[in-house]
Amino acid sequence: MRKLLSVLGMSIGLLGMTTAASNADTFTFTSCHISGSTCQGGSIPAPGFGNVTLTQVGANVTFDVTLINGNTFIETGSGGEELFLFNDAIAGSTITSIVATENGTPVTFPNGLSGFTNISPAVMADGTGTWTASVECTQPATGNGCNPGMIPTINDLHFTVTNATLAQLETANANGNFFVADILCGAAQTQCGGLTGPVDAPVPGPIVGAGLPGLVLACAGLLGLARRRRKIA
């Protein structure tokens, strides 16, 4: 009995450490809703079109949205005239500190970027459902993107959502989707041939060891260890 209690005590201590360190989750854009593309209505394997990482920093959550394979953000009707969409109907939350980059270099738009939470009525993006929060060009697009001809281009978005937690922002909409980006496919993204449209993260794919999913995995492993020790005892 003392051995079993010792094992359980060790498990509780390790779980406490995991909880303290677990403050980030990563999701991958794998679901394709780009009209006319070979992947329309389906999914592609990870690393997909890019990913979204949410990090809890005190009472706020930072977002790092990164596209890969030469994909860039765009703003079209298919994507609800938004660059990026997610779910946030939290009273008192706001979007601040929006930074756009291309390959890590900050990009400045003449009229800037804006973020909104608690959008009503919710924004519809083709094939992905409705959304209550977004980041967009402050000046509505006059073509594809924030400026005619997509100059400048961006492939990363970074911003902060205040007064929110990871759990509150990692919430699926009625269609089961978590995050959407409206993209212009890059040359290396062979499944969509330079077309534009929304891609989304339909199911959570967090990095093992980060956030709640990591905690659940750690708990399962430690319980298995406790059972093995108990059999030995």
N, C-alpha and C positions, 0 to 999 in steps of 0.2 A: 504493500500500500504506500509506503514512504517513497518507493521508487516511482510509482505512478504519479504521486503528488508532485514529486520533483520534476518529472517530465512536463506535466501540465503547467507548473509554475514557469518553466523555461519557455513553453509555448506562448503563454500570456505575455511574458516580457518581450519576446521577439515580435509578436503581433503589435505591441505598443510601439516598437521602433518602426515597423513598417507603416503604421498609420501616420506617424509623425513625418516620415520622409515621403509619403505618397501624396503628391500634390499636383501631379500633371497626368493628362491623358492624351493620347494621339489617335486620331481617326483618319481613315484613308478613303479618298474619293475613288470608288470602284464602279458605281452604278451610272450608266450612260443614258442620257435622254436627248442626244444630239440628232435632230431630224436628218435623215438621209445617210447617216453613218452606218458602218457595218456593225457597230456595237449598240445601235439604238434599241432601247427596251431591254438591254441585258447588262451584264457585268463583265469587267475585265479583271485579271488577277492583280494582286498587289505587286508593285507599288502604285498601280492605277494611274490616276491623273495628277496626284499630289496628296497632300494631307493637311489636317488641322490639328494643332496642339493647343490644349487649354491648360493653363497653369494657375493654381490658386496662389494669390499673393495677398495675404491679409484678408481684408473683406472684399477684395476684387478678384477678377479673373482676367488674365491676359490671353489673347488669341494670336497665334502665329499661323497664318494660312499660306501654304507654300505649294506652288504648281511646279511640275517637272516636265521633262521632254520638250521644252520650248513652248509649252502652253502659256497663254497669257490671259489675264482677266479682260472681260468685255462686258458691255451692257446692252442687252437686246431685249426685245419683247418676250422671247422664250424664257428668259431668266427673270421676268417680272420687272425689267428695267433696273436691275440691281446687279452689283458686282458679286456680292456674297450675302447669303441668307441663313438665318438660324432661328431658334425658338426662344423668345424671351418676353414673357408677359409679367415680369416681376415688378411689383410696385416700387418705385424709387430707383430703379436701375437706369444707368445711362451709358452711352458709348463715348469714350474719350481717347485722346492721344493716338489718332489714326495716322499711321505711317505706311506709305506705299513704297515698294522697292522693286528694282529690276536687277536680278542676280546679286542681291545684297546691297546695291547702291540706292540711296533714297531718291525718289522721284517726286517732283513738285508739280502739281496741276495748277493751271492759272486760277481756277475757282475752287480748288481744294476738294476734299472728300467729306462726306457727312455720314453719321450713323444714327439709327433710330431703333428704339425698343417700343414695346406695347403698340405696335402698328394696328390700326383698326380703320377700315376692314383689312384683314390680313392680305398679304401679297401672294398671288398665284404664280408659280413657276411651272412651266409645262412638264407634265408627267411626274412631278414631285410633290404636289399638294400645296397647301397654303402655309405662310410663314409670318411671324410676328416681330421679327427684327432683321435689320439689314445694314449694309455699308454700300454707299452709292456715290456717284459723282454729284457734287453740290449743284452744278449746272447740268440739267438734263442733257443726255447725249444727243448730238445732232446727227450722229451716224452710229456705227458700231464702236463702242468705247466712249470714254469721257471727252474725246476730241475727234474731229474728223480725221480719218486716216489712222486712228489709233496711235497718235503721237502725243505724248510719250506712251510707251508700253510698260506694263508692270506684271510681275509674276508672283509677288508676295504682298500680303496685307498683314499689318500688325496693329492691334488696338487693345483697349482695355474696357471691360464691362464692370462698372462699379456696383457695389452693394449686391453681390451675387456669389453663388457657390458653384463648384463644378457640377454637383448633382442637379441643381436648378437649370443649368444651361445644357446639360447632356440629356435633353428630353426630346423624344421623337414627336413629330407631328402626327396627324391622323393617318397619314400614308406610311408611317413607320420610318421616316427619314429624319436625319439629325442635322445635316449641314449641306448647303448647295453653293456651288460656284458656277457662274456663267463664264464660259471660256471660249477662246479662239484656239483651236487645236494647233499644236506645233508640229514641225516636220517629223520629229521623232515619235509622235503619238500616232502610230500607223492605223489605229482603229477608226479614226474619224477624219482623215484626209483634208485637214485645213478648214473644216466646217466649224460653225459656232453653235453653242447651246449649253444647257445646264448639265452638270454632273453632280452626284450627291454621294453622301456617306450614309447608306441605308441601315447599317448595323454597326455597333461600336467595335472598334478594333484597337483597343488601347495597348500600349507597350506593357509587356509582362512586368509586374512589380510597381506599376504606377497606378494611382487612384484606387477606386473601389474594386475593379476586377483583379488587380494585383493582390489586394488584401484577401479576396476570396480564395485565390490560388494558394497564397501562403497559408491560409487557415486550413485548407484541405490537406496540404502537405504535412503540416504539423500534427493534425489529427491522425493521419496515417502513421506518423512516427510514434505517437502515443499508443496507438493500438498495437503496433509491433512490440514496443517495450512492455506492454501489459501482458502479451502472450509469453514473452520471455520470462517475466516475473512469475 
